[in-house]
Amino acid sequence: MLKNLYDKCIALASHRLSKIYLAFFSFIESSFFPIPPDIMVVPMVIAKKTDYIKIFLITTIFSVLGGLFGYFLGYFFFEISISVIEFYGYEEKVFDLQNKISSKKGVLLWLGILFLAGFTPLPFKVFTITSGMIPLNIFIFVFICLISRGLRFFLVSYFSMKYGEKFGNSLEKNGTLWSSLLGILVVILAAIIYFAFV
């Protein structure tokens, strides 16, 4: 089933309404859909390199809006939210993290995890929904989503424009490793800056 969805998303990247489909899939991926929008971003940018900024903005904006939808799912619809979290097998980890968020350090931990979920292949929707269940301050939530999703999709769009299919192939083979390492590095740097000046 996932393979069929994956293939359909790639096929839609060459459709004349590809930007509308990209906006739609970017939105639903942040709240429940399992396929990341990157698989449409790469071929779309390669096909029309001058549109890479537009493609990056569409993906980021609708991904953050989808994250807000996930947040409100978590805030207002507990049973539906739990079903989505269980589908991805994160229920125990999420409940464990929720118990740690009562302190200031716990909130900082959650912000770091939310950033990593937005930047890496972690299931972002699990963390947008859980942020609503906590509930995390909505303005901080939107800010973290904008930074993490924006950075991720800008890099994917830019490198697709710069290196074309070479980058696409590299992303498919090693994307999880490189995005995870870079995401962890950004969180560590942010933590160092925070504790140095706060």
C-alpha positions as CSV (number, residue, x, y, z in Angstrom):
1,M,0.0,0.0,0.0
2,L,2.7,2.5,1.0
3,K,4.6,1.6,-2.2
4,N,1.6,2.5,-4.3
5,L,1.1,5.8,-2.5
6,Y,4.8,6.5,-3.0
7,D,4.6,5.8,-6.7
8,K,1.4,7.9,-7.1
9,C,3.1,10.9,-5.3
10,I,6.1,10.7,-7.7
11,A,3.8,10.5,-10.7
12,L,1.9,13.6,-9.5
13,A,5.1,15.6,-9.5
14,S,4.9,15.8,-13.3
15,H,1.2,16.7,-13.4
16,R,0.2,20.2,-14.7
17,L,-1.4,20.8,-11.3
18,S,1.7,19.5,-9.4
19,K,2.0,22.6,-7.2
20,I,-1.6,22.1,-5.9
21,Y,-0.9,18.4,-5.2
22,L,2.3,19.4,-3.5
23,A,0.4,21.8,-1.2
24,F,-2.2,19.2,-0.5
25,F,0.3,16.4,0.4
26,S,2.5,18.8,2.4
27,F,-0.6,19.7,4.5
28,I,-1.8,16.1,5.2
29,E,1.7,14.8,5.8
30,S,2.1,17.0,8.8
31,S,-1.1,15.6,10.4
32,F,-1.5,12.0,9.4
33,F,-0.2,11.0,5.9
34,P,2.8,8.7,5.8
35,I,4.6,9.9,2.6
36,P,6.9,13.0,3.0
37,P,6.5,15.8,0.4
38,D,10.2,15.6,-0.4
39,I,9.5,12.9,-3.0
40,M,7.5,15.4,-5.0
41,V,9.8,18.4,-4.3
42,V,12.9,16.8,-5.8
43,P,11.5,15.9,-9.3
44,M,9.5,19.1,-9.4
45,V,12.6,21.2,-8.8
46,I,14.7,19.2,-11.3
47,A,12.0,19.6,-13.9
48,K,11.8,23.4,-13.4
49,K,14.9,24.7,-11.5
50,T,13.8,28.4,-11.6
51,D,10.8,27.5,-9.5
52,Y,12.8,26.1,-6.6
53,I,12.0,29.0,-4.2
54,K,8.3,28.8,-5.1
55,I,8.3,25.0,-4.5
56,F,10.2,25.4,-1.2
57,L,7.7,28.1,0.0
58,I,4.6,26.1,-1.0
59,T,5.9,23.0,0.8
60,T,6.9,24.9,3.9
61,I,3.7,27.0,4.3
62,F,1.3,24.1,3.7
63,S,3.4,21.8,5.9
64,V,3.2,24.3,8.8
65,L,-0.6,24.7,8.2
66,G,-0.9,20.9,8.3
67,G,1.1,20.9,11.5
68,L,-1.4,23.3,13.0
69,F,-4.2,21.0,11.9
70,G,-2.4,18.2,13.7
71,Y,-2.0,20.4,16.8
72,F,-5.8,21.1,16.9
73,L,-6.4,17.3,16.4
74,G,-4.4,16.7,19.5
75,Y,-6.0,19.5,21.4
76,F,-9.7,18.8,20.6
77,F,-9.9,15.1,19.4
78,F,-8.1,12.8,21.9
79,E,-9.3,9.5,20.5
80,I,-8.5,10.3,16.9
81,S,-5.1,11.6,17.9
82,I,-4.3,8.4,19.9
83,S,-5.3,6.3,16.8
84,V,-2.8,8.2,14.6
85,I,0.0,8.0,17.2
86,E,-0.7,4.2,17.6
87,F,-0.6,3.7,13.9
88,Y,3.0,4.9,13.9
89,G,3.9,2.9,17.0
90,Y,4.9,5.9,19.1
91,E,2.3,5.7,21.9
92,E,4.7,4.6,24.7
93,K,7.4,7.1,23.7
94,V,4.9,9.9,23.5
95,F,3.4,9.2,26.9
96,D,6.8,8.9,28.4
97,L,7.8,12.3,27.0
98,Q,4.6,13.9,28.1
99,N,5.4,13.0,31.7
100,K,8.8,14.8,31.4
101,I,7.4,18.0,30.1
102,S,6.2,19.5,33.4
103,S,9.6,21.1,34.0
104,K,11.5,23.8,32.1
105,K,14.1,21.3,30.9
106,G,11.2,19.0,29.8
107,V,9.8,21.8,27.6
108,L,13.3,22.5,26.1
109,L,13.6,18.7,25.4
110,W,10.2,18.7,23.7
111,L,11.2,21.7,21.5
112,G,14.4,20.0,20.4
113,I,12.4,16.8,19.6
114,L,9.8,18.8,17.7
115,F,12.5,20.5,15.7
116,L,14.2,17.1,14.9
117,A,10.8,15.7,13.9
118,G,10.2,18.6,11.5
119,F,13.7,18.3,10.0
120,T,14.4,14.6,9.9
121,P,12.4,11.5,8.7
122,L,10.8,11.1,12.2
123,P,7.0,11.0,11.8
124,F,6.3,14.8,12.2
125,K,2.6,14.3,12.5
126,V,3.0,12.3,15.8
127,F,4.7,15.3,17.3
128,T,2.4,18.0,15.9
129,I,-0.6,16.0,17.4
130,T,1.2,15.5,20.7
131,S,2.1,19.2,20.9
132,G,-1.7,19.9,20.9
133,M,-2.3,17.2,23.5
134,I,0.3,18.7,25.9
135,P,-0.6,21.6,25.0
136,L,2.5,23.4,23.9
137,N,2.3,27.2,23.5
138,I,0.8,27.6,19.9
139,F,3.1,30.5,18.9
140,I,6.2,28.6,20.0
141,F,4.9,25.6,18.1
142,V,4.4,27.5,14.9
143,F,7.8,29.1,15.2
144,I,9.6,25.8,15.7
145,C,7.6,24.3,12.7
146,L,8.5,27.2,10.5
147,I,12.2,26.9,11.3
148,S,12.5,23.1,11.1
149,R,10.3,22.6,8.0
150,G,11.6,25.7,6.3
151,L,15.2,24.7,6.7
152,R,14.5,21.2,5.6
153,F,12.6,22.0,2.5
154,F,14.9,24.9,1.5
155,L,17.9,22.5,1.6
156,V,16.0,19.9,-0.4
157,S,14.9,22.4,-3.0
158,Y,18.2,24.2,-3.2
159,F,20.3,21.0,-3.6
160,S,17.8,19.6,-6.1
161,M,18.2,22.8,-8.1
162,K,22.0,22.7,-7.7
163,Y,22.8,19.0,-8.2
164,G,19.8,17.6,-9.9
165,E,19.4,13.8,-10.1
166,K,22.7,13.2,-8.2
167,F,21.2,14.8,-5.2
168,G,17.9,13.0,-5.6
169,N,19.7,9.6,-5.7
170,S,21.8,10.5,-2.7
171,L,18.8,11.7,-0.7
172,E,17.0,8.4,-1.5
173,K,20.0,6.3,-0.3
174,N,21.4,8.4,2.6
175,G,18.8,11.1,3.3
176,T,17.8,9.7,6.7
177,L,21.4,9.6,8.0
178,W,22.4,13.1,6.8
179,S,19.2,14.8,7.8
180,S,19.4,13.2,11.3
181,L,23.0,14.2,11.8
182,L,22.5,17.7,10.7
183,G,19.3,18.0,12.7
184,I,21.1,16.8,15.9
185,L,23.9,19.2,15.2
186,V,21.5,22.2,14.9
187,V,19.8,21.2,18.2
188,I,23.1,20.9,20.0
189,L,24.2,24.3,18.7
190,A,20.9,25.9,19.8
191,A,21.2,24.3,23.3
192,I,24.8,25.6,23.6
193,I,23.7,29.1,22.6
194,Y,20.7,29.0,24.9
195,F,22.6,27.9,28.0
196,A,25.4,30.3,27.3
197,F,23.2,33.4,27.1
198,V,20.2,32.6,29.3
